[in-house]
Amino acid sequence: MVKAIFFDLDDTLLWDKKSVEKAFQETCLLAEELTGQACSGLEEAVRAAATELYSGYDTYDFTKMIGINPFEGLWGTFDDEGEGFQKMKTIVPSYRQEAWTLGLQRIGVEDSAEIGSQLAEYFPEARKRNPVLYEESLNVLAELKEHYQLLLLTNGSPSLQQLKLEITPEIAPFFDHIIVSGAFGKGKPDPDIFYHALSKFDFTADEVLMVGDNLMTDIIGAGKVGIRSVWINREQKAPHETIIPTYEIQHLEELLQLLEQL
């Protein structure tokens, strides 16, 4: 008998990838205005530069543990408690500027530092302007809320995940509890954060489902503590050889049908 459902946030309820794409599109249009030239390939170049830079900082292991990706570094402030976040806070301004400047250089824009700086400031605003919810998210949550306890279990910086919830204010009220890895101190797939989530209710692991899009965090982590998992595979990715979710769906509304069968 399922009594509680744990949900991932990014690319499960919020379409974070789409929001980031939109922010890149807007920022690349500004780049074309500022440079007076076509900037095809800029998004790809900035993504590559950001990923390379991000992995070179001494905060990289911390960001991997908490679950913060390079593109969140391009717009988060990381004004959170703890040494790791405070280090990130000091790194982020130059990281953003360098990522955009390097991206411009790689597509052949000269004197790119000043424009890179403007784009680095513009991108966070573009990302905030473009929150995207999957169209079915709210209907599914409203339906589930009547029958189950709901918990949001998200990796990331507390300040940034809170900002995402502020710019999509419809989501948070559905949840009895919200747990952010950065506030807890460890991220999915660490079993401790799943045990912490379980401790919020008087339920056993087999009375809970974990719903998420990420095999490496949501599905592995749930499995480690005996929670059944639902992999939402919207992009119809090939199955993994060793990471096997309990259930697989392509669309969030399929969760309602699945729960009727359980």
C-alpha angles and dihedrals in degrees: 000000000000112000103163136030124205115206131198113220113209115070090354102069100354117050094225096166090057092048091052091047091052092048090051091048093052093045093048090052088054088050089056090051093048096044098036090225139095110272100198110161094025096116092051091046093050093046090052093045092047092050092049094047093044094054091052098060121095087237091067097097090048093050090049092051093049093038105242117152128211094255092056085055088060092065111014121099096204091210090162136127119269138061095266093055093044090053090050091049090058094044099046102076094055091038092058094046093047093047093054094040092050090046091054092047091051092057091048104262111149124211087024102157097085094044089044089056092052092048091048089057093044099050097067091053091048090051092050090051092054112057109158124196120193103253094240098046099093096043092051093047091048091052094047094045090069093059110024144043109248129209128182112217111185135168117224149066113324093228093049096044088047090052090052089053092047093055090047097039094170094076108060098058091065092063129085090198136014119201121188118193094222091059093045095047100236133060137217129311090040106107092222093071090051091050087049090053091049090051089064089070134040091239133116122236092258090058091061136074124202115211118195147134099228120084093189096055114015100034100037092044095050091048092053091063099036098258115144112240135216113203112205102208102182093158092052094236118186114265117264119247096231108012105079119178118212090236135008129207133175098206131033093236088065086070089071091055091045092053091051089058096048 
